[in-house]
Amino acid sequence: MNLDAFIGQKGLVATLKKALIRPFHAYIFEGEKGLGKKLLAMTFSKQVLCEKKIACGVCKSCRLFDALTHPDFKIIKRDEDKKEISVDAIREIIKDISRGPIFASKKVYIIQEAEEMSTSAQNALLKTLEEPPEYALFILTCNNLERLLPTVVSRSLVLSFKRYSSSEISEILKSHGYEPKDYVLKLCRGNPKIALDFYDKEVQNKRDYIFDKLLSYDGASFSLIKEFESDFEKFKDDFAFLFETVIYFLRDALMFKKTNLVELITNTDKLEKIVEFANKHTISHIYRLLQDFIMLEKYPDANVISDNVLDMIFLKLSGG
């Protein structure tokens, strides 16, 4: 794939196409997770390194790139068993830069989720960003720009990724062999990764499970609450998905209860379940439950969910 084939982010793609011959020495691709920052970084890198600057796929540089063996291209990211990208990893880059390119006119380095660099690692990189060799090109992908040192940001060209339109999401889904579905386009919030995740069987099963549990909830059964508590252990690593699914379900039920209009429902594949739930509960009950979950969504740490938080959730579910 080359820049012409990249779906979405048209302004950013146009900027990068103009920079193919003489790119800036450092770019920061920033934006929320799932917007295609790494994919665009890889696409741009391949085209910069290509002998014809078109990502031809047949020149030696393209073949080496596709095989992930290009000596002038490296991806740096945090090791799974580490908390951050170390200063030693950045020093290895600096050492590699001093040797100059082998096949291409540039040496390209992608630092993935660059905000995970330690402060010392960022300071080490800063020295190179201040006086880079003319052949060096850095692309830092970043989910949280505020975690990068201002001095690193000021020496880079920041390209901010935006959410995608429904038509762009549809095009991306089709490119992966999926038929775009109305509820996916509504619930993904313009994020391609979220849209694609909806087609994962495990995600589908978790979503069905949550809906069925909510439907069986009668507002008072403590035995059901304990059942929730036992089964919801599976969501400890993905509480964001749990909360978002519950909140959108309750939001749909509340909207239908107040308006009786099915066209306002976002979970369009679950209309019957939404209507059934809405008919079982009062507006005030649904609204109170929705507010509780919105509050609880902000409570847990993204990585560590305590038993106390679980207890708090199920106490709210029981009306306590």
N, C-alpha and C positions, 0 to 999 in steps of 0.2 A: 504494500500500500504506500502511496505517496500523499503529499499534502492535498492534491486535487481530489483524492478519494476520501479524505477525512470528513466525517459527518458532523456538522455543528461547529460552534466556535468560529464563525466565519471571519470576524474581525481579527482574531488572533492568528488564524491561518493566513490571512492576507498579509499581516505584518511579517510572519515568518517566511512567506514566499518571497517577499521583497528582500529579505536578509540572507537568502541562500548563498550568494556569492561572497558577501562581506558581513557575516553575522556579528552581533555584539558579543563581547567576550563572556558575558554571564547573563542568564535569564533566570527569573524565578516564576515558575508556573504555580500560581496559588489559587486555592478554592476548596470547597468542601470535598470530602472523599467521594469518589465515584464519578467524577465529571470528565474523566479521560485524560488527566494530566500526564500520566506515564505513557499512555498510548501516543499522544501527540509528541511527547518528548522523543520517543523511539522513532516515530515517523520522520520528524524533523532531523534527527541525528543521522538516520540512514540516508536521507536525501543530501545532507551536507557532505557526507563522506563519499557518496556515489561519484564516480569519475565523470559522469555526465550531469550531475546535480538533478537527476529526475527519479532516483530510486529505481533504476532500470531492472534490477534483479539479476542481471547477467554479468556485470563487470566483476572483477576480482573483489573489489571493496564490498559490493552488495552481497556477494556469495559468502564472504567472511562474516559480514554483519548478520546475515540470516542464520548462519551456523553458530553465532555467538562466540566467534573466535577472532574477531577483528582486533588486531593489536593496538589500534588507535581509538578504541572505544571501550569504556568501562562503566559499569553500574555499581554504585556504592550505596549500601543500605545497612540498616541495623541488623546485626546478627540476632537470631531468635532468642538466644540465651543471654542477650545483653540488654541493658536498659537504655543505652544510647549509642550513637555512632562515636567511636573513640577518636581522640587526637591522633593515635597511631594510624588509623585508617586514612585520615586526611594527609598525614605525612607520607604515606605510601603514594598517594596521588601526586604530591609535590615532587617526590623523587622520580615518579614516572614521567611527569611533564618535562623534566630536565633532559630527557633523552630524545625529545622531538618525535614527530610522526614518522611512521615507517612506510605505509602505503598511500595514505591520503594527505591532503593539504592541511588537515586539521586533526587535532586530538580532542575527542569529545568525552566529557564526563557527566553522567547523570547521577545526581545525589538524590536518592529517593526518600521522600518524607524528611527533608533536610532539617526541619525543626527538631529532629531527634539527635542532631549533633550536640555534643557537649559544648559548653562555653569555650573551653580550651580548643576544641576542634574547630569551632567557628572562627576563633581568633587566628588559628593557624591558616585556615583557608583565606582569611581576610588579607593576609600578606601577599598571597598570590593574586587575589582579585584586584589589589591596588596596582600591581605591576605585572600583569599577565603576559606571557609570551604571545606573539601575534597569532600563533597557530592554536592556542588553547581556547576551548569552548566549554563552558559550564552550564548545565541546566539543572536547577534545583526545583524539585517538585515539593509542594508545601501545602499542608492542610490548615495550618495555623500560622499566618505570617507574623503575628505578634511574638512568637517564640524565637524568631530569628533576631540576631543583633541588628540594631538600626544601621550600623556601619556596613554590615553585609548587604542589607537591603538597598542602601544608598549607592552601592557600587554595582548594582545589578539592574536589569530592565525587568520590571514586574509586569507580568501578563496575568490578568485576573480572569478566571473561568466563570462563566455564567451557566445557569440552568438551561436545559434544552427545551425547545418547543415540543408540543405533542407530535407534530409532523416529523421532527427530527428523531424523537424517541421511537416513533413507528418505523422509520427508516433503519434505525440501528437494530431494532428487534427483527426486522425482516432480513437484515444482513447476517443475523445469527440463526436464521431458519425458523423464527417464531412468528406466529400470527399475532399482531397487536390486538390486545383486548381492552375494552373500554375502562374496566376497573383498574387495570395496570397503568394506563395513561393518566388516570385521575389520582391514583395513590402514590405514584413514584415521585411526584413533585419535581419533575424535570430532571431527575437524576438517572442516567442510564444504568448504573450498577443496581440501583434499587429495582428498576424495571426488569432487568434480566434475572434478578434473584427471585422474582415472583414465579418464574418458570422452573425453578428448582423444586424437585419432588419433596425434599425434606421441608422446604419453606412452605409449600402448599399444605403438607400434612400438619405442620405447626399451626398454620392459620386456621385450618378446619377444626383443629383441636380446641383452639381458643374460642372460636365461635360456638362450638357445641357446648363448651363449659359455661359460657355466658348464658346460653339458652336454658340450661338446666338450673341456673341460679334462681332461687325463689326469694332471695332477699333476707332470709333468716336462718337457713339451715347450717348449723355449725358442723355437722358431719360433712356437708359439701365443702365447707371452708377448709377443713382438714384435708379433704381430697385434693383441693386446689393446692394446698401447701406442699403436699407430697409430690404431686405431679409437676408443679411449676419449677422444681429443681432443675429441670432440663433447660430452663430459660436463663439460668444464672449467667451464662456467657453471652446472652443476647437480650438483655432486658429492654433495650431500645425498641426492638421489634415487638416484644410483648406489649409494651405500653402503647406504641403507635397503633397496633392492631386493635387493642381494646378501645382506645380513645376514638378512633375512626368509626368503630362499630357503634359505640354509644352516641357519637355525634350524629350518625345516620339515623339511629333510632329516635333521637330527640327531634331531629328535623322532620322526620315522617310523622311523629306523634303530634307535632305542632301544626303541620301544614297538610298532611295526607298526600303529599306529592312525591311519588317515587323517583321523579327525575332529579330530585335534590340528593339522592343517595349516591355516595361514591363507590361503595362496595356493590356494584351493579350485578355481580355474579351471585350475590347472597341476598337477593331481595326478599325471598320468602323468610329467611331467618331474621332479617332486620325487622320486617313487619310483625313477625310472631313475637319477638322480644318487646317491640313497642306496644303491642296489644296487651302484654302481660303486666306492664308497669305504668305507673303514673308519670306525668311530665316532671313533677318535682323529684320523684325518686330517681329517674334517669339523669336529670340535671345534677342532682347531688352526687350521684355516683361518678358522673363525668368530671365534675370539679375535683373530686377526691383523687381520681387517677391523674388528672393534669398536675395536681399538687405532688403526687407521689412520683411522677415521671422525673421531676427535678431533684428528687431527694437522693437516690442512690448514686454512689460513685460509679463511673463507667466501667471500672475494672473489678471492683470488689463489692459484692452484694452481701450484706450481713444478714444473719438470721433475724435480727431485730427489724430490719426493713421488710423482710417477708412477713413477719408477724403483723407489722403495721398495715400492709396491703390487705391481708385477710381479715383484720379487724374492721377495716373500712368496708370491705365487701359484705361483712356481716351486719353492717349498720351501726357498728359501735363507735 
